[in-house]
Amino acid sequence: MTALLSIRGLTKAYPGVVANDDVSFDIQPGEVHALLGENGAGKSTLVKMIYGLVKPDSGEMTMTGQPFAPGEPKAARAAGVAMVFQHFSLFDALNVAENIALGMAEPPAMRDLAARIREVSDQYGLPLDPWRVVGDLSAGERQRVEIIRCLLQDPKLLIMDEPTSVLTPQEVEILFETLRKLKAEGTSILYISHKLEEIRALCDEATILRLGRKVATCTPRDTTAREMAELMVGAELHVPTRDTRAPGAVRLALKDLSVPSPSQFGTALKGISFEVRAGEVLGLAGVAGNGQDELLGVLSGEIRAGAGMVVLDGTPVGATGPAIRRRMGLLTAPEERLGHAAAPDMSLTENAALTGAERRGIASAGFLNWGRARSFAREIIDRFDVRTPGTENAARSLSGGNLQKFVIGREVLQDPQVLVVNQPTWGVDAAAAATIRQAILDLATGGAAVVVISQDLDELMEVSDRFAALNEGRLSDIRPAQGLSVEEIGLMMGGSHGMEVAHV
Protein backbone atom coordinates (compact mmCIF):
# COMPACT_ATOMS: atom_id res chain seq x y z
CA MET A 1 0.00 0.00 0.00
CA THR A 2 1.27 3.47 -0.91
CA ALA A 3 1.60 5.62 2.19
CA LEU A 4 -0.66 8.64 2.40
CA LEU A 5 2.18 10.74 3.84
CA SER A 6 5.81 9.64 3.70
CA ILE A 7 8.43 11.63 5.63
CA ARG A 8 12.11 11.05 4.94
CA GLY A 9 15.02 12.66 6.74
CA LEU A 10 13.25 15.85 7.85
CA THR A 11 15.68 18.13 9.69
CA LYS A 12 15.09 21.59 11.15
CA ALA A 13 17.54 23.53 13.31
CA TYR A 14 17.20 26.80 15.18
CA PRO A 15 20.01 28.76 16.89
CA GLY A 16 21.30 26.57 19.70
CA VAL A 17 18.97 23.60 19.12
CA VAL A 18 18.16 20.97 16.48
CA ALA A 19 14.38 20.65 16.69
CA ASN A 20 14.14 17.71 14.24
CA ASP A 21 17.07 15.54 13.26
CA ASP A 22 16.67 13.16 10.30
CA VAL A 23 13.10 12.12 11.13
CA SER A 24 11.44 9.49 8.91
CA PHE A 25 8.10 7.64 9.15
CA ASP A 26 4.95 6.88 7.15
CA ILE A 27 1.24 7.45 7.74
CA GLN A 28 -1.01 4.97 5.95
CA PRO A 29 -4.48 5.70 4.52
CA GLY A 30 -7.16 5.28 7.18
CA GLU A 31 -4.61 5.05 10.00
CA VAL A 32 -4.69 6.82 13.36
CA HIS A 33 -1.00 7.51 13.95
CA ALA A 34 0.25 8.86 17.28
CA LEU A 35 3.18 11.25 17.52
CA LEU A 36 4.70 11.01 21.00
CA GLY A 37 7.57 12.68 22.82
CA GLU A 38 8.43 14.67 25.90
CA ASN A 39 8.41 18.46 25.85
CA GLY A 40 11.01 19.77 23.46
CA ALA A 41 11.17 16.46 21.55
CA GLY A 42 10.27 18.19 18.28
CA LYS A 43 6.58 17.26 17.81
CA SER A 44 5.37 20.83 17.21
CA THR A 45 8.10 21.62 14.70
CA LEU A 46 7.39 18.43 12.80
CA VAL A 47 3.66 19.06 12.40
CA LYS A 48 4.35 22.68 11.47
CA MET A 49 6.48 21.41 8.59
CA ILE A 50 3.68 19.09 7.49
CA TYR A 51 1.16 21.97 7.69
CA GLY A 52 3.36 24.48 5.85
CA LEU A 53 4.10 26.77 8.79
CA VAL A 54 7.83 25.91 8.86
CA LYS A 55 10.21 25.04 6.02
CA PRO A 56 12.57 22.10 6.67
CA ASP A 57 16.32 22.56 6.29
CA SER A 58 16.62 19.17 4.60
CA GLY A 59 14.63 16.03 3.90
CA GLU A 60 11.51 15.48 1.85
CA MET A 61 7.85 14.51 2.07
CA THR A 62 5.53 12.82 -0.39
CA MET A 63 1.72 12.68 -0.40
CA THR A 64 0.35 9.54 -2.07
CA GLY A 65 3.69 9.19 -3.83
CA GLN A 66 3.86 12.77 -5.12
CA PRO A 67 6.31 15.43 -3.83
CA PHE A 68 4.79 17.41 -0.97
CA ALA A 69 6.49 20.63 0.20
CA PRO A 70 3.84 23.15 1.29
CA GLY A 71 5.19 26.68 1.56
CA GLU A 72 2.18 27.87 3.58
CA PRO A 73 -0.90 26.36 5.28
CA LYS A 74 -3.05 27.23 2.26
CA ALA A 75 -0.94 24.87 0.13
CA ALA A 76 -1.14 22.12 2.78
CA ARG A 77 -4.93 22.46 2.93
CA ALA A 78 -5.13 22.30 -0.87
CA ALA A 79 -3.22 19.00 -0.70
CA GLY A 80 -5.69 17.59 1.82
CA VAL A 81 -4.07 18.37 5.18
CA ALA A 82 -6.17 19.94 7.95
CA MET A 83 -5.15 20.73 11.53
CA VAL A 84 -6.98 21.27 14.80
CA PHE A 85 -4.62 23.25 17.04
CA GLN A 86 -4.35 22.88 20.80
CA HIS A 87 -5.26 26.55 21.23
CA PHE A 88 -8.51 27.45 19.49
CA SER A 89 -8.36 30.25 16.89
CA LEU A 90 -11.91 31.57 17.17
CA PHE A 91 -13.46 35.02 17.58
CA ASP A 92 -15.80 35.11 20.58
CA ALA A 93 -17.98 37.94 19.21
CA LEU A 94 -18.76 36.11 15.93
CA ASN A 95 -21.14 33.22 15.45
CA VAL A 96 -20.12 29.70 14.41
CA ALA A 97 -20.82 30.18 10.69
CA GLU A 98 -18.92 33.49 10.60
CA ASN A 99 -15.89 31.90 12.28
CA ILE A 100 -15.87 29.03 9.80
CA ALA A 101 -16.28 31.41 6.84
CA LEU A 102 -13.15 33.32 7.92
CA GLY A 103 -11.07 30.21 7.30
CA MET A 104 -12.37 29.68 3.76
CA ALA A 105 -10.82 31.20 0.65
CA GLU A 106 -14.20 31.53 -1.09
CA PRO A 107 -16.99 31.05 1.46
CA PRO A 108 -20.50 30.38 0.14
CA ALA A 109 -23.52 32.44 1.10
CA MET A 110 -24.00 32.34 4.86
CA ARG A 111 -27.33 30.51 4.61
CA ASP A 112 -25.76 27.79 2.43
CA LEU A 113 -22.75 27.52 4.74
CA ALA A 114 -25.03 27.17 7.78
CA ALA A 115 -26.88 24.33 6.06
CA ARG A 116 -23.59 22.60 5.25
CA ILE A 117 -22.41 22.99 8.87
CA ARG A 118 -25.62 21.36 10.13
CA GLU A 119 -25.24 18.54 7.61
CA VAL A 120 -21.63 17.75 8.57
CA SER A 121 -22.28 18.12 12.31
CA ASP A 122 -25.19 15.65 12.08
CA GLN A 123 -23.18 13.26 9.89
CA TYR A 124 -20.33 12.99 12.40
CA GLY A 125 -22.30 13.22 15.65
CA LEU A 126 -21.04 16.70 16.58
CA PRO A 127 -24.22 18.73 17.13
CA LEU A 128 -23.63 22.43 16.53
CA ASP A 129 -25.89 25.44 15.89
CA PRO A 130 -24.26 27.61 13.17
CA TRP A 131 -25.96 30.76 14.47
CA ARG A 132 -24.75 30.59 18.08
CA VAL A 133 -22.18 33.16 19.21
CA VAL A 134 -18.86 31.44 19.91
CA GLY A 135 -18.39 33.34 23.19
CA ASP A 136 -21.42 31.50 24.56
CA LEU A 137 -20.11 28.03 23.66
CA SER A 138 -18.52 25.52 26.01
CA ALA A 139 -14.96 24.40 25.37
CA GLY A 140 -16.21 21.13 23.89
CA GLU A 141 -18.51 22.99 21.50
CA ARG A 142 -15.66 25.29 20.46
CA GLN A 143 -13.61 22.26 19.58
CA ARG A 144 -16.49 21.04 17.42
CA VAL A 145 -16.29 24.31 15.49
CA GLU A 146 -12.60 23.70 14.81
CA ILE A 147 -13.20 20.08 13.78
CA ILE A 148 -16.13 20.89 11.49
CA ARG A 149 -14.11 23.71 9.92
CA CYS A 150 -11.52 21.05 9.05
CA LEU A 151 -14.09 18.46 7.89
CA LEU A 152 -15.60 20.95 5.46
CA GLN A 153 -12.25 20.76 3.65
CA ASP A 154 -12.75 16.99 3.12
CA PRO A 155 -9.21 16.28 4.40
CA LYS A 156 -7.09 13.24 3.62
CA LEU A 157 -4.99 13.85 6.77
CA LEU A 158 -6.31 15.43 9.96
CA ILE A 159 -3.70 16.58 12.51
CA MET A 160 -4.97 16.89 16.10
CA ASP A 161 -2.84 18.47 18.85
CA GLU A 162 -3.90 17.62 22.44
CA PRO A 163 -7.59 17.42 21.39
CA THR A 164 -9.04 16.15 24.69
CA SER A 165 -7.40 18.59 27.10
CA VAL A 166 -10.63 20.60 27.58
CA LEU A 167 -13.24 17.82 27.39
CA THR A 168 -15.29 15.86 29.91
CA PRO A 169 -15.05 12.04 29.78
CA GLN A 170 -18.39 11.94 27.96
CA GLU A 171 -17.18 14.48 25.36
CA VAL A 172 -13.97 12.48 24.86
CA GLU A 173 -16.01 9.42 23.93
CA ILE A 174 -18.06 11.47 21.43
CA LEU A 175 -14.83 12.74 19.87
CA PHE A 176 -13.39 9.22 19.64
CA GLU A 177 -16.56 7.98 17.91
CA THR A 178 -16.15 10.78 15.36
CA LEU A 179 -12.48 9.95 14.76
CA ARG A 180 -13.25 6.24 14.35
CA LYS A 181 -15.91 7.12 11.78
CA LEU A 182 -13.42 9.29 9.88
CA LYS A 183 -10.92 6.43 9.98
CA ALA A 184 -13.51 4.01 8.59
CA GLU A 185 -14.11 6.44 5.71
CA GLY A 186 -10.38 6.41 4.88
CA THR A 187 -9.23 9.63 6.54
CA SER A 188 -5.82 9.41 8.23
CA ILE A 189 -5.28 11.09 11.59
CA LEU A 190 -2.01 12.25 13.14
CA TYR A 191 -2.76 12.40 16.86
CA ILE A 192 -0.62 14.21 19.44
CA SER A 193 -1.40 13.71 23.12
CA HIS A 194 0.29 13.20 26.47
CA LYS A 195 -2.66 11.07 27.63
CA LEU A 196 -1.18 7.68 26.89
CA GLU A 197 -4.22 5.59 27.78
CA GLU A 198 -6.10 7.54 25.09
CA ILE A 199 -3.32 6.68 22.66
CA ARG A 200 -3.71 2.99 23.53
CA ALA A 201 -7.48 3.16 23.01
CA LEU A 202 -7.45 5.04 19.71
CA CYS A 203 -4.20 4.74 17.75
CA ASP A 204 -2.96 2.05 15.38
CA GLU A 205 0.73 3.03 15.34
CA ALA A 206 2.96 5.39 17.29
CA THR A 207 6.16 7.21 16.36
CA ILE A 208 8.20 8.33 19.36
CA LEU A 209 10.59 11.31 19.27
CA ARG A 210 13.29 12.15 21.79
CA LEU A 211 15.47 15.26 21.56
CA GLY A 212 14.44 15.76 17.94
CA ARG A 213 15.19 12.22 16.75
CA LYS A 214 12.90 9.28 16.09
CA VAL A 215 13.84 6.66 18.69
CA ALA A 216 11.08 4.06 18.41
CA THR A 217 7.82 2.93 16.89
CA CYS A 218 5.24 0.77 18.62
CA THR A 219 1.71 -0.56 18.42
CA PRO A 220 -0.05 1.26 21.28
CA ARG A 221 -2.63 -1.44 22.04
CA ASP A 222 0.24 -3.89 22.64
CA THR A 223 2.31 -1.44 24.72
CA THR A 224 1.56 -0.18 28.24
CA ALA A 225 1.31 3.52 28.98
CA ARG A 226 4.34 3.22 31.26
CA GLU A 227 6.39 1.54 28.52
CA MET A 228 5.52 4.33 26.06
CA ALA A 229 6.39 6.99 28.63
CA GLU A 230 9.77 5.38 29.29
CA LEU A 231 10.47 5.21 25.54
CA MET A 232 9.72 8.95 25.39
CA VAL A 233 12.11 9.92 28.20
CA GLY A 234 14.71 7.18 27.82
CA ALA A 235 14.62 6.36 31.53
CA GLU A 236 12.48 4.70 34.17
CA LEU A 237 9.36 6.73 34.93
CA HIS A 238 9.01 8.11 38.45
CA VAL A 239 5.64 7.47 40.10
CA PRO A 240 4.64 10.24 42.54
CA THR A 241 4.34 9.15 46.16
CA ARG A 242 3.08 10.86 49.28
CA ASP A 243 3.52 10.50 53.00
CA THR A 244 0.14 10.28 54.69
CA ARG A 245 -0.61 12.68 57.51
CA ALA A 246 -3.68 14.13 59.18
CA PRO A 247 -4.66 17.56 57.84
CA GLY A 248 -3.96 20.53 60.10
CA ALA A 249 -5.63 23.88 60.63
CA VAL A 250 -7.64 25.65 57.94
CA ARG A 251 -5.25 27.75 55.83
CA LEU A 252 -7.59 28.99 53.09
CA ALA A 253 -11.35 29.53 53.25
CA LEU A 254 -13.90 30.90 50.80
CA LYS A 255 -17.22 32.00 52.27
CA ASP A 256 -20.26 32.31 49.98
CA LEU A 257 -18.15 33.87 47.25
CA SER A 258 -20.12 35.53 44.44
CA VAL A 259 -18.39 37.85 41.98
CA PRO A 260 -19.09 38.87 38.38
CA SER A 261 -16.62 37.99 35.65
CA PRO A 262 -14.52 40.91 34.37
CA SER A 263 -14.94 39.49 30.85
CA GLN A 264 -18.07 39.75 28.72
CA PHE A 265 -17.75 36.07 27.85
CA GLY A 266 -16.52 34.95 31.26
CA THR A 267 -18.40 33.14 34.01
CA ALA A 268 -19.60 34.74 37.23
CA LEU A 269 -18.88 32.85 40.46
CA LYS A 270 -21.99 31.99 42.44
CA GLY A 271 -22.02 31.21 46.15
CA ILE A 272 -18.75 29.27 46.37
CA SER A 273 -17.62 28.05 49.78
CA PHE A 274 -14.81 25.70 50.73
CA GLU A 275 -11.94 25.22 53.18
CA VAL A 276 -8.47 23.80 52.58
CA ARG A 277 -6.36 22.64 55.51
CA ALA A 278 -2.62 22.42 56.02
CA GLY A 279 -1.33 19.22 54.44
CA GLU A 280 -4.34 18.87 52.12
CA VAL A 281 -4.81 18.99 48.34
CA LEU A 282 -8.23 20.06 47.08
CA GLY A 283 -8.82 19.11 43.43
CA LEU A 284 -11.26 21.17 41.37
CA ALA A 285 -12.36 19.78 38.01
CA GLY A 286 -14.39 21.43 35.29
CA VAL A 287 -14.58 21.93 31.56
CA ALA A 288 -12.78 25.13 30.49
CA GLY A 289 -14.88 28.27 30.80
CA ASN A 290 -16.88 27.34 33.89
CA GLY A 291 -15.27 29.85 36.26
CA GLN A 292 -11.76 28.46 36.72
CA ASP A 293 -9.97 31.63 35.60
CA GLU A 294 -12.28 33.80 37.69
CA LEU A 295 -11.72 31.64 40.78
CA LEU A 296 -7.94 31.83 40.43
CA GLY A 297 -8.24 35.61 39.90
CA VAL A 298 -10.21 35.95 43.14
CA LEU A 299 -7.69 33.84 45.06
CA SER A 300 -4.66 35.66 43.63
CA GLY A 301 -6.14 39.11 44.34
CA GLU A 302 -6.43 40.13 40.68
CA ILE A 303 -10.22 40.14 41.14
CA ARG A 304 -11.29 41.74 44.42
CA ALA A 305 -13.98 40.12 46.53
CA GLY A 306 -15.81 41.20 49.66
CA ALA A 307 -13.62 41.63 52.72
CA GLY A 308 -14.79 38.44 54.45
CA MET A 309 -15.12 36.21 51.42
CA VAL A 310 -11.47 35.07 51.23
CA VAL A 311 -9.71 34.18 54.48
CA LEU A 312 -6.01 33.25 54.68
CA ASP A 313 -4.76 31.71 57.92
CA GLY A 314 -7.64 33.38 59.77
CA THR A 315 -7.10 36.83 58.22
CA PRO A 316 -9.68 38.23 55.75
CA VAL A 317 -7.83 39.15 52.52
CA GLY A 318 -10.66 39.47 49.99
CA ALA A 319 -10.09 43.22 49.52
CA THR A 320 -6.28 43.01 49.28
CA GLY A 321 -4.17 42.77 46.12
CA PRO A 322 -1.71 40.12 44.91
CA ALA A 323 1.41 41.63 46.52
CA ILE A 324 0.01 41.47 50.05
CA ARG A 325 -1.26 37.93 49.58
CA ARG A 326 2.08 36.74 48.20
CA ARG A 327 3.81 38.30 51.20
CA MET A 328 1.44 36.31 53.45
CA GLY A 329 2.26 33.09 51.60
CA LEU A 330 -0.62 32.67 49.11
CA LEU A 331 0.98 32.01 45.70
CA THR A 332 -0.76 31.24 42.42
CA ALA A 333 0.09 29.94 38.94
CA PRO A 334 -2.50 30.79 36.25
CA GLU A 335 -3.39 28.65 33.24
CA GLU A 336 -2.20 31.15 30.61
CA ARG A 337 1.55 30.73 30.94
CA LEU A 338 2.69 33.10 28.18
CA GLY A 339 1.42 36.60 28.87
CA HIS A 340 -0.12 36.01 32.29
CA ALA A 341 2.22 33.74 34.24
CA ALA A 342 5.30 34.88 32.29
CA ALA A 343 6.24 37.99 30.31
CA PRO A 344 7.05 36.67 26.80
CA ASP A 345 9.95 38.99 25.91
CA MET A 346 11.58 39.03 29.34
CA SER A 347 14.41 36.63 30.14
CA LEU A 348 13.94 33.73 32.52
CA THR A 349 16.00 35.65 35.05
CA GLU A 350 13.63 38.61 34.82
CA ASN A 351 10.59 36.33 34.99
CA ALA A 352 12.01 34.66 38.09
CA ALA A 353 12.35 38.09 39.71
CA LEU A 354 8.79 39.12 38.79
CA THR A 355 7.16 36.95 41.45
CA GLY A 356 10.16 35.92 43.54
CA ALA A 357 11.59 39.36 44.27
CA GLU A 358 10.42 39.49 47.88
CA ARG A 359 10.12 35.87 48.97
CA ARG A 360 13.55 34.95 47.54
CA GLY A 361 15.33 38.09 48.73
CA ILE A 362 15.96 39.39 45.21
CA ALA A 363 14.67 42.91 45.99
CA SER A 364 15.98 45.04 48.83
CA ALA A 365 15.35 48.72 49.52
CA GLY A 366 13.95 49.15 46.02
CA PHE A 367 16.94 47.56 44.24
CA LEU A 368 17.13 44.20 42.47
CA ASN A 369 20.00 41.81 43.07
CA TRP A 370 20.45 40.32 39.60
CA GLY A 371 22.94 37.73 40.83
CA ARG A 372 20.30 36.30 43.16
CA ALA A 373 17.70 36.48 40.38
CA ARG A 374 19.95 34.48 38.04
CA SER A 375 20.68 31.96 40.79
CA PHE A 376 16.95 31.55 41.41
CA ALA A 377 16.28 31.07 37.68
CA ARG A 378 19.08 28.51 37.49
CA GLU A 379 17.65 26.64 40.50
CA ILE A 380 14.24 26.43 38.79
CA ILE A 381 15.82 25.19 35.55
CA ASP A 382 17.88 22.53 37.34
CA ARG A 383 15.20 21.31 39.77
CA PHE A 384 12.44 21.07 37.16
CA ASP A 385 14.53 20.02 34.14
CA VAL A 386 13.61 23.06 32.05
CA ARG A 387 15.12 22.59 28.57
CA THR A 388 16.68 25.94 27.65
CA PRO A 389 20.16 27.15 26.64
CA GLY A 390 20.35 29.46 29.66
CA THR A 391 18.78 31.86 32.14
CA GLU A 392 18.95 34.83 29.76
CA ASN A 393 16.75 33.26 27.10
CA ALA A 394 13.36 34.91 26.63
CA ALA A 395 10.31 33.12 28.01
CA ARG A 396 8.76 32.94 24.55
CA SER A 397 11.76 30.90 23.29
CA LEU A 398 10.75 27.91 25.45
CA SER A 399 8.34 25.22 24.30
CA GLY A 400 4.98 25.35 26.03
CA GLY A 401 5.75 22.40 28.29
CA ASN A 402 9.14 23.73 29.34
CA LEU A 403 7.69 27.14 30.14
CA GLN A 404 5.03 25.39 32.21
CA LYS A 405 7.73 23.62 34.21
CA PHE A 406 9.48 26.96 34.78
CA VAL A 407 6.29 28.72 35.93
CA ILE A 408 5.27 25.98 38.36
CA GLY A 409 8.82 25.57 39.65
CA ARG A 410 9.12 29.30 40.28
CA GLU A 411 6.13 29.24 42.64
CA VAL A 412 6.89 25.89 44.33
CA LEU A 413 10.44 26.97 45.19
CA GLN A 414 9.16 30.04 47.05
CA ASP A 415 7.85 27.80 49.86
CA PRO A 416 4.18 28.88 49.78
CA GLN A 417 1.83 28.35 52.70
CA VAL A 418 -1.03 28.14 50.19
CA LEU A 419 -0.54 27.32 46.50
CA VAL A 420 -3.31 27.61 43.90
CA VAL A 421 -2.48 26.26 40.42
CA ASN A 422 -4.64 26.13 37.30
CA GLN A 423 -3.75 23.34 34.86
CA PRO A 424 -0.35 22.52 36.46
CA THR A 425 0.68 19.89 33.90
CA TRP A 426 -1.09 21.23 30.81
CA GLY A 427 0.92 20.27 27.74
CA VAL A 428 3.79 18.61 29.60
CA ASP A 429 5.07 15.08 29.06
CA ALA A 430 4.63 12.15 31.44
CA ALA A 431 8.00 12.56 33.18
CA ALA A 432 7.56 16.31 33.68
CA ALA A 433 3.99 15.78 34.90
CA ALA A 434 5.27 13.30 37.47
CA THR A 435 7.87 15.84 38.65
CA ILE A 436 5.26 18.59 39.03
CA ARG A 437 2.78 16.33 40.81
CA GLN A 438 5.48 15.13 43.18
CA ALA A 439 6.35 18.75 43.99
CA ILE A 440 2.67 19.45 44.76
CA LEU A 441 2.45 16.41 47.04
CA ASP A 442 5.71 17.37 48.77
CA LEU A 443 4.33 20.86 49.48
CA ALA A 444 1.26 19.33 51.11
CA THR A 445 3.39 16.92 53.11
CA GLY A 446 5.36 19.92 54.36
CA GLY A 447 2.19 21.59 55.67
CA ALA A 448 1.04 23.74 52.75
CA ALA A 449 -2.57 23.84 51.58
CA VAL A 450 -2.85 23.26 47.84
CA VAL A 451 -5.71 23.89 45.41
CA VAL A 452 -5.29 22.17 42.03
CA ILE A 453 -7.65 23.32 39.27
CA SER A 454 -7.39 20.94 36.33
CA GLN A 455 -9.19 19.34 33.42
CA ASP A 456 -6.96 16.25 33.70
CA LEU A 457 -9.00 13.85 35.79
CA ASP A 458 -6.17 11.33 36.16
CA GLU A 459 -4.06 14.11 37.62
CA LEU A 460 -6.73 15.16 40.09
CA MET A 461 -7.29 11.60 41.26
CA GLU A 462 -3.54 11.14 41.74
CA VAL A 463 -2.92 14.21 43.90
CA SER A 464 -6.25 15.14 45.54
CA ASP A 465 -7.50 14.35 49.02
CA ARG A 466 -10.89 15.91 48.31
CA PHE A 467 -12.59 16.66 45.01
CA ALA A 468 -15.23 19.02 43.60
CA ALA A 469 -16.24 20.33 40.18
CA LEU A 470 -17.04 23.77 38.81
CA ASN A 471 -20.00 24.15 36.48
CA GLU A 472 -21.30 27.53 35.29
CA GLY A 473 -19.62 29.25 38.22
CA ARG A 474 -21.08 26.96 40.89
CA LEU A 475 -19.19 24.39 42.94
CA SER A 476 -20.46 20.87 43.45
CA ASP A 477 -20.48 19.17 46.82
CA ILE A 478 -16.93 18.41 47.95
CA ARG A 479 -16.28 14.69 48.26
CA PRO A 480 -13.33 12.45 49.21
CA ALA A 481 -11.36 11.75 46.05
CA GLN A 482 -10.75 8.10 46.88
CA GLY A 483 -13.42 5.86 45.40
CA LEU A 484 -14.96 8.34 42.94
CA SER A 485 -15.76 6.81 39.55
CA VAL A 486 -15.20 8.46 36.18
CA GLU A 487 -18.98 8.45 35.64
CA GLU A 488 -19.59 10.30 38.92
CA ILE A 489 -16.89 12.83 38.09
CA GLY A 490 -18.33 13.41 34.62
CA LEU A 491 -21.75 14.10 36.08
CA MET A 492 -20.28 16.51 38.63
CA MET A 493 -18.47 18.36 35.83
CA GLY A 494 -21.72 18.49 33.87
CA GLY A 495 -23.58 20.20 36.72
CA SER A 496 -25.18 17.29 38.60
CA HIS A 497 -24.77 17.56 42.35
CA GLY A 498 -25.72 15.96 45.63
CA MET A 499 -27.96 12.90 45.61
CA GLU A 500 -28.11 12.67 41.81
CA VAL A 501 -24.37 12.01 41.70
CA ALA A 502 -24.27 9.91 44.86
CA HIS A 503 -26.64 7.32 43.37
CA VAL A 504 -24.79 6.78 40.07
C-alpha positions, 0 to 999 in steps of 0.5 A: 500500500502506498503511504498517504504521507511519507516523511524522509530525513526531515531536519530543522535547526534553530540557533542553539537547538536541532528541533528535528534531526533526520526524522522518517516515518509513514502514515497509511491511509485510514490510519490513526498515527500517534506522535509522542515525545516529551516536551522539546522532543520536536513534535510541534516543529514536525507538524508545522512542517507538514502543515506548511508553517515551517520550512525544513532545512533538509529532507523530503515529504511525499503525499500519495507518492507525489512530492509534498512541500507546502510553503504555507498552510493554504498549500497544505490544505489544498493537498488535503491536510487539515489541523486542529490546534491545541489553542482554538483560533476563534473570535468570541464575538462572531457566530459559528458560521462566521468563524468558519467562513473566515477560514475559507478562501471563497466562502459560500452564502452564509445561509448555504454555509449554515446548512452545510455545517448542520449537515456535517455536524449531524453526519459525524455526531457533533451537534452544533448550531451555526448561528450561536455566538462562539463566546457562549459556547462551552470548550467542547462545543468550540472544539467542534467548530474547529473540527467541522471547519476542518471536515468541510475541507474533506481532508485526507490527513487530519492533525490533532494536537492535544484534542481532549485537554478541555473535554469531559469524559463523555465528550472524549467518547463522542470525539473518539466515535467521530475519529473512528468514523473518519478512519472508517471512511479512509481519513488518516489522523495524526494524533498528538497527546500526552494522555497515553491511555487515550493513545492505547485506546485510539491509535494504530501506530505510534512514532516516538521522538526524543530530543528531535530524533525518532527513537522508536515505533510501537503498536499502542494497544500492545504497549503499556502507557508506562512503557511508552512513557519510558520510551519517550524519556529514555529512563524509568518513569518516576511514580509520585508518592506521598507521606500520609498525615492528618490535615492541620488547621484551615489555611484557606477559606472561601465563604459564599463567594459571588463575583461577576466575571470581568470578561463579557464572555466569562463566568460569574462565580456563584455562592462558592464556599470551601476550606483547605487545611494544612497538608491537604490537596483540594482538586477542582475539576471542570470543563474550560470556561466554567469559572476556573480563571475567575476563581484563580483571579479571586484567590490571587487578588487580581479580582477583588472580593468582599472583605470576608469572602477570602480568608487566609490563615484566619485573616480576611484578605478578599479586599487586598491585592496580589502583593500582600497575599504573596507576602502572606504566603498565598501564591498562584500559577495561572493557566495562561503561561505566556502573557499572564504567568510569564512575560514573553519577551523578558528573560527567565532571570527577569521572569524569576524576579517578577514573582520571587523578588520578595520571597527569595530576597531578590529585591531590597530597599527598592533595588534588584540583586540580579545575581540572586535572580539568576541563581533563582532562575538557574535553580528552577531550571535545574530542579524542574529540568527546564530545557533551555540554553540558559537563564537569559533566554526569553520566556517565549523561546521555550516550548509550552511544556518547558515554560510550564515547568518553569512557571510551576517551579518558580512558585513551588520553590518560594515555599508557599503556605497556600498554592493555587495552580490552574492546569499545572501539567497542561501540555507537559510530558509524562516525566515532567507531569510526574515531577510537578505532581510530586512537587505538589504532594511534597508541598502538602506533606510539608504543611502547605494547603494546595488547590489544584484546578485541572481538566486532567482527571487522572491528575486530580485523582492522583494528587487530591485528598478531596474533590469538587467540580465547577459548572457555570460558576457553581461548585459541586459538593466536595467529596473524598477523592478516593473511590470516585468513579469516572462516571460520577466525576463526569456528572459533577463536571456536567452540573449534577450535584448531591444525591443525583451524583451519589446514586450513580 
